[in-house]
C-alpha cells in the first residue's frame, strides 16, 4: 500500500538543529494532510506539527518559532526543520500521512519512528 521512510534523527546538543524527512511511496492517488508526532518516555504521543496539501500549518505551542514543517508534493515528502532544540524535545518522532490510495480508500500511514535526543 504505502511505505514511509523516515530519516534525520540523532543526537544533538541543546541549541542545535536537525531536519527530519519522511518520504512516502506506494499505490498513492493523492496525499492530503501530513504531520509529525512525538512520544517521550512516560508521555502520550502528541501532534507536533501538521501541514495540509495546500500548505496550511499548525504547531503545538511548545515548538512554535523553533520548528518548521514543510512538504514537497512532487516527492511525496514531508520535512520537519528543528532549530534551537531543547532537552524537552527528546522523543521518538513519527511521521503521519493521510493518503487516498488508487483504490479510492483513505488510510493513515505511519513511519517507523526516529529517535531525537537533545543533550543539555
KAGI-V903852 format. One record per helix or strand of 3 or more residues. SS is the DSSP state (H for helix, E for strand). FROM is the first residue (numbers start at 1). TO is the last residue. Records with the same first field share a line. If there is no record, write none. Layout:
# KAGI-V903852
SS: FROM-TO  FROM-TO
This chain:
# KAGI-V903852
E: 2-7  10-13  18-26  28-39  46-51  57-59  67-72  77-82  91-101  106-110  114-119
H: 61-63  73-75  87-89
